[in-house]
Structures are given as structure tokens and as C-alpha cells.
Amino acid sequence: MASIRKRTQWHLILEDKWRYRTYPTQKQAEADCEAYEAQGLMGLRVEPVPGGSYEVRIRNKLAPDMVKTFPRRADADAWAKAREGEIAKRQFVDYREADRNLLGDLFARYDRERLDGRSLEDADKSRIGKLRSHPIALLRMSVLQSCDLSAYRDERRKLVKGATVTKELELICRVISIARAEWGVHMAVNPASGRLVPRPKKEPGDERNRRLADSHLMVAPAKPPTAAEPVKGRALQPKSRRKNEEEAFENDPETDQLLKLPQSERQALLRACRYPHWYTQRKRDVTAATQKARARRKAATVPVKARARPGCRIWALTSFAIETAMRRKELCQLAWAHVHLREGYLDLPGTITKNRKPRIVPLSLRAMRILKTQPRKGELVFATNTNTVKMAFKRARERAASFDLRFHDLRHEATSGLFEQTDLRANEIGHITGHTDPRMLQRYYNMRPQEFVQRFKESFK
């Protein structure tokens, strides 16, 4: 049954001029009035506050106790009848958790319960951090509508690509679905579902299909921006004190001749990773004494093998990624305890994989040779982090003139190579690469036209 009680506040008033204090009940106001009069303060009286409110309380065995306050009696009666009707028809839904929680509260709980233990570089953890700082996180779940998320989509679409916006909306949809199913946050529908908030349409570049070219032409990198052409979003860097725009620079003639020979993009990239000193330019117009000094220094210099150089071994990481189709984060977290060289495989635990599932990665001869020459300086095979690998690979691709190449494109190259160079079934290749969805595995198989034509010709008996 529902009970409705009028709640009236009471005032202590002094000489019709000053409202002294407000009380929820008349009894409390009169008690304080007597206490003040005992202290010598006269002229006080107790009066009700005009208006007031109506408190509705519903107690029923078929639903939790509910209390709500309304400014008008008609609103209180309507709400009580509606809730009692829902309870009688077994259609009652408790929306109190939705009234109590903000969208940001759900993000915080999802981060605390579902993403606990993941590194700050985790994709979902990074997205949750950005969503929690966005104004949309301040919306209460009971008033959150699909139009709010559509506005968020249109706002973000102006700043980032459609694929990024789609991933963020899918994360919001997943958080709300978990809240409705497990956390008691009842809502009529999920306002972030794809049916109510259409995702941005795919555009060229959203799905990567970049592979290493069979023939790669080394071209000179673009000139750095001048004062009249500043870099967008960044302050113009000061001129180098060593290089003068009026002077001519060139690579070492022998190295330059080697780099101009026919080569594949894989060769060019690995050379840029392994021998960065090849791409250091020097002045072209120098004196005879400088030329003799260069010749003496070159004759006295003993070449140091790349495996003996300190720092990030980006050449080993790049080559190993092409051989194993491992992600950058997995490579940086690969430990010697996961390596089984005698048996020829890697046993990746779920703690370092993206989908949190363990998998076995067989090792090719080249991958095993890389591991055998890798120095053991700690628990990790490649003692580095993802940001260092990112910046080192960026510099290497610029030296190789592969400006549109990303480190993750090596995963496409490796997956496509497994389809082209082996007789493994698709599910076996998916187990190596960590793709549990055949559709996602198909996205990483970027077939070359000439390879497809060759397989077609060989298929005839």
C-alpha cells in the first residue's frame, strides 16, 4: 500500500522581520523556541512554511520499499498509482540505480572491476580514461538518451577517424550492457546500441591492408618545413646549427650506391633498422684535408655488429614481428620463460595477449636465430617498452622512405605470409595470430593480385 504524508517545514521568526531557522517538524521548532526564550531571546514564534511537499512511501512484498517526494499532491497520487499498477501486473522496474549513477560512475566501476591489472597502455583502459574526462560522463543514467550519444559521435568525428569513434561507442555500449545485466542499473533500452546510434560509415584508410612491397624505390625524404610553412599543431623547431640550407649534403657514396640497387621494401626497412649510420648525411663540398681525414677514420673504424650495439634492438623486433605476427605490446612483454627454443615455439600466456587468451606461436628458422643471438640481460627478451619501439620504428621508416608504414602493418604482412607460404588451415593460422573470429582473420589476410593469380594457375590438375 502507498501512504502519502504532507511534509511541512517550520520557521522560527523574530518580530516579523527575521527568519531565524528552518525545521522539518513543528515539534523541533517549538523545542528550539523554548530553549531560546530560556536564554533571554524574546519575540520568537513558530510558523509553517507556505507550500510544503508530499512524501509517498510504498511498501509491498513484491517490490523494494520506495520513497519519493513531490511538490504537489496530484503528482504524488499519480506516481503512487502508476507504481502500484506496475507491481500488480508484475511489470515493475526499479530505476533507482539509474537515478543514482552517472555514466562516469559506470566507467569507473568497469575500469575497477573489468580492467584491473591491465597496463595503462591497454586500449580499453586508455579509452575509459578519456571517456571519464569527457562531459558526457556527467550525464545521469536515468536521463541518458541516444541523442546524447549521437551528439558525442558527431563531435568526436570532427577530431578523429570514424573507426576510432566506432570503438569508443562500442565500449560505451558494452559498459551499459554490463550495468543493465549485472549491476542493477535498469533502463528500457541501451541508448548506445547500434540500432539507436548508427556508427560512422567506413572510409578509405579505416581498414588497413598495407603490405611490404616486392620492389621498393628509395626516394629522398621531404624537406623540413620552413618559417613560411609551419607544422600544423606544433611549434616550428629552431634551425640546426650544423646544417645550413645553402650547403649541399649527401650520403656516403658507397652506401648510396648500395641503397640504389633493386631491393624489396622489407630489405630497405631492415637495413634502415640495422644500419642507421648509413643514412647520416655529410657535406658534399669539403676540402682535401677533410676528405683525407674521412678516409683515415673509415680505415681505422672497426665495424660493430648490430647485435652488440646498446639500446633498442629495433631491427630484431621488426624482423621478429614479421616472422611471428606478434603485436608490439606482446613483443615488449615477451619473457624468456615463454620461450622454448629446443621445441621451437613460444607459449604466450593470457596476461600479455590482447584477448587475454593463451596461444602457441611456432618459430621459424629466422625467428629462432634472432632469439639465439638476443642477449639475456633480464627476464624480458626485448628489454624495451612500446613507446621506445614506436619512436625507433618511426625513425627507421623515415630512413627507408616508407612514410605510410605502421608497425602493426607487419602483423598484416606476417598473417598474409602464413596463408601464402604454408599449407596451414585458417583456424590453425588464427591460433598462431590470436584471431578467434574468422572475419577478423580475413581482414589480416591481404592477398597480392599476382599471388592469387599464381595460386589460381597452380590449382588446375
ABEGO torsion letter per residue (X at the ends): XBBBBBBBBBBBBBGGABBABBBABAAAAAAAAAAAAAAGBBGBBBBBBBGEBBBBBBBBAABBBBBBBBABAAAAAAAAAAAAAAAAAGABBBAAAAAABBAAAAAAAAAAAAABGBBAABAAAAAAAAAAABAAAABBAAABBAAAAAAAAAAAAAABBAAAAAAAAAAAAAAAAAAAAAAGBBBABBAABAAABBBBBBBBGABBABBBBABBBBBBBBBBBBAABBBBGBBBBBBBAABBAABBBBBBAAAAAAAABBBBAAAAAAAAAABAAAABBBBABBBAAAAAAAAAAAAABBBBBAAABBEBBAAAAAAAAAAAGBBAAAAAABBAAABBAAAGBBBBBAAABAAGBBBBBBBBAAAAAAAAABBBAEABABBBBAAAAAAAAAAAAAAAGBAABBAAAAAAAAAAAAAAABABBAAAAAAAAGBABAAAAAAABBBBAAAAAAAAAAABX
